[in-house]
């Protein structure tokens, strides 16, 4: 059956079998419970089902049923649910879940936050826009380092698995992709109370990237700039520093000793 890719679902299908095998092999999902977001035409699905203990796929496009149903029938450990992944409560599918997916570009960030918020999900291997991948793994001082970089690196070990050129997809997208590997940390750096402070101050620190940390925090919390300067100096930081120059470790240190009400 010939299926017409739908732009509204961000459908770009990857068909290179060697690349698909590499993604599955490096995702370490043998005998594990796997979630696939958007199986599309099932190119990745079969390789997952060959290795995993179980595979549950969420596909929003019901017109793909004639293509996916034969694959589902071929694997007793495979279940395909024709619903929106973002609406799902994943707690029913196990306590140790691993996500492997070719993610539609337009919902990359919401999917990542859903993964972070779902305790049962332990790892994820996601094919995403290369530019977004570069942001997720970027380090302090780089132009791509932002609040999402800091937050994701706080909760997980994250690294790029491989680059994927645009010509490997059909239809060919306008940008290159990359596969990012996300592995959740077993123990948090901070208590729940301090973690809330950390998330708030990181988000506000990057609110306007061209502004200094002092100016962003002043606008967010109305703390006198002189007080913020003194606080930063006490932490051996330049009072005129910008958010993208500060390491994850330093943001954690700041959250531990943050003296102001939020």
Buried (B, 14 or more C-beta within 10 A) or exposed (E): EEBEBEEEBBBBBBEBEEBBBBBBEEBEBEEBBBBBBBBBBBBBBBBBBEBBBBBBBBBBBEEBBEBBEEBBEEBEBBEBEBEEBEEBEBEEBBEEBBBBBBBBBEBBBEBBEBBBEBEBBBBBBBBBBBEBBBBBBBEBEEEBBBBBBBBBBBBBEBEBBBEBEBEBBEEEBEEBBBBBBBBBEEEEBBEEEBBEBBBBBBBBBBBEBEBBBBBBBBEBBEBEEEBBBEBBEEEEBEBEBBBBBBBBEBBBBBBEEBEEEE
